Amino acid sequence: MCIRNYKDIVIMGSCNLKCFYCGGFHSSVDEDGTIKNLEKIMNQFEMKDTAYRVECRGEISLYPKIMGYLESKAESGYRIEILSNGLGLEHVCKPDTKLHVIVSLDGHTKKMNNQRGLTQAEVDKILEVVFLLNAEIQCVYFKQKNSEMNDFIQYLQNRGFQQLLHIFPCIIHGEHATLPIQYNELIHADFLAPKEYFEHWTQLYQNKKRDFICDYFMNGYTYYINADKLYMMKCDGGKNANKYISEFGDEQTPVEFECGMCINHNDYNNSRSFLHI
């Protein structure tokens, strides 16, 4: 099976939420300038060999011109996914979108989304957007009970959820803020990560170091767009990641790279059909 190279493009912008584990962001965005930088990045790579994730250190749906550009690129054949918190996404992303959508949501109830400050009405609306756009879900596991997680899995099963549910820990100051979830404590569902992922999660929590290589490090690279600046690094999840930042140019993989404590969907990224050629 051939796997696309994976480019994660992060736009520094503003957010319409103030999640506890994130804090919200307030950076001005020049949409026209950002589109020029997006074009500069995408012109570096063969369309058929590359998959892109475009997200905002904030909320990407706040920038309709950027969303329109990404939609047009996807319609022309580019493999592009976006990450959104889902609030208002339906206004800038049509139901038959060619973009692959990932929505951040920590469960199907207000209580499970306490760290996001969402009302139940907002949670319900975001879930409708998930099904409208056939989106994947990424879920930060922080203070939810396993019984609540199982209720969430059951809810998704009952609604015929067809994509992937990515569950990963909240990390504060480089440390996991919750105990790992054990695979055998969850309801089995085809949309969950494989058992090995949860075992890796436990190993990382116990050993405080990574002894396995994530898929992202194999074929991923990170680009940041901050106002008119464009810079890059292999991965922003490493310890002392800032020392690996470079100006836009040829990609370089550090000879010595010490990973941090992060574990998420990137660990099994290459198994997603989105990356398959």
Salt bridges, closest charged atoms under 4 A:
ASP32 OD1 - LYS65 NZ 3.24
GLU39 OE1 - LYS73 NZ 3.42
ASP49 OD1 - LYS48 NZ 3.17
GLU55 OE2 - ARG53 NE 2.95
GLU75 OE2 - LYS94 NZ 2.89
GLU81 OE2 - ARG53 NH1 3.85
GLU81 OE1 - ARG272 NH1 2.93
GLU90 OE2 - HIS91 NE2 3.39
GLU90 OE2 - LYS125 NZ 3.60
ASP106 OD2 - ARG116 NE 3.10
GLU128 OE2 - ARG159 NH1 2.79
GLU136 OE2 - HIS100 NE2 2.74
GLU136 OE1 - HIS166 NE2 2.53
GLU136 OE2 - ARG272 NH1 3.10
GLU148 OE2 - LYS111 NZ 3.07
GLU175 OE1 - LYS208 NZ 3.85
ASP190 OD1 - HIS188 NE2 3.53
ASP228 OD1 - LYS229 NZ 3.98
ASP236 OD2 - ARG57 NH2 3.87
GLU251 OE2 - LYS7 NZ 2.90
GLU258 OE2 - LYS239 NZ 3.22
ASP267 OD2 - ARG210 NH1 2.65
